[in-house]
């Protein structure tokens, strides 16, 4: 039995981007899955926003800082027009702007 103790997931709202993310995670960690769902959040104007989203995730024995840097750099190129990008790592959610130069995931 193999133990895969670490998990990375990306939330995206575009089916084609979800395919790119799934392919990237599968090549880095040996496999990936996605779930289609709905996301709600309060926008800048105070109104509730709703959209379909894809939760694309992968498990790994170890996810290194270099792995995360590569994933984030790809996401920034694919999702550069979004206000924020959500990445989950081992149960912690990180939100960042594609325009940020330094991404620190502690």
DRENDRENFI-120628 format. One record per residue (C-alpha): residue in one letter; x, y, z. Coordinates in steps of 0.2 Angstrom, whole numbers, padded with zeros to 4 digits, always signed. Example, Ala and Ser with C-alpha at 12.3 -4.5 7.8 and 13.67 -1.06 7.14 Angstrom:
// residues 2
A+0062-0022+0039;S+0068-0005+0036;
This chain:
// residues 106
X+0000+0000+0000;X+0006+0018-0004;X+0003+0032+0008;X+0000+0049-0001;X-0001+0061+0014;X-0001+0078+0005;X-0014+0086-0006;X-0015+0101-0018;X-0031+0107-0025;X-0035+0122-0037;X-0052+0130-0039;X-0055+0136-0057;X-0071+0142-0066;X-0067+0136-0083;X-0068+0119-0090;X-0053+0121-0102;X-0042+0128-0088;X-0048+0113-0077;X-0041+0101-0090;X-0024+0110-0090;X-0023+0110-0071;X-0028+0091-0071;X-0015+0087-0084;X-0002+0097-0074;X-0006+0089-0058;X-0006+0072-0066;X+0011+0074-0074;X+0018+0081-0057;X+0011+0068-0045;X+0005+0053-0055;X-0014+0057-0056;X-0027+0070-0053;X-0046+0071-0051;X-0059+0085-0052;X-0076+0088-0045;X-0089+0100-0053;X-0098+0112-0040;X-0104+0129-0036;X-0095+0143-0027;X-0102+0158-0018;X-0093+0173-0012;X-0096+0191-0007;X-0090+0203-0021;X-0083+0220-0019;X-0100+0228-0021;X-0107+0218-0006;X-0117+0206-0017;X-0116+0188-0017;X-0108+0181-0032;X-0112+0163-0038;X-0103+0153-0051;X-0099+0135-0057;X-0082+0129-0052;X-0070+0114-0054;X-0061+0108-0039;X-0045+0100-0047;X-0034+0090-0035;X-0020+0078-0033;X-0012+0068-0019;X+0006+0065-0017;X+0019+0057-0005;X+0028+0074-0005;X+0024+0091-0012;X+0039+0102-0012;X+0041+0121-0013;X+0047+0119-0031;X+0032+0109-0036;X+0021+0123-0029;X+0031+0137-0037;X+0029+0128-0054;X+0010+0126-0051;X+0008+0144-0046;X+0017+0151-0061;X+0007+0140-0073;X-0009+0146-0064;X-0004+0164-0066;X-0002+0162-0085;X-0018+0153-0087;X-0029+0164-0075;X-0020+0181-0077;X-0037+0190-0079;X-0045+0183-0063;X-0046+0194-0047;X-0040+0180-0037;X-0034+0162-0038;X-0038+0149-0024;X-0025+0135-0020;X-0028+0123-0006;X-0013+0114+0001;X-0015+0100+0015;X-0031+0108+0021;X-0026+0126+0020;X-0033+0138+0007;X-0022+0152+0000;X-0029+0166-0011;X-0018+0176-0021;X-0019+0188-0036;X-0011+0183-0052;X-0002+0199-0053;X+0008+0196-0036;X+0026+0193-0039;X+0030+0183-0024;X+0019+0169-0018;X+0023+0163+0000;X+0015+0147+0005;X+0020+0143+0023;
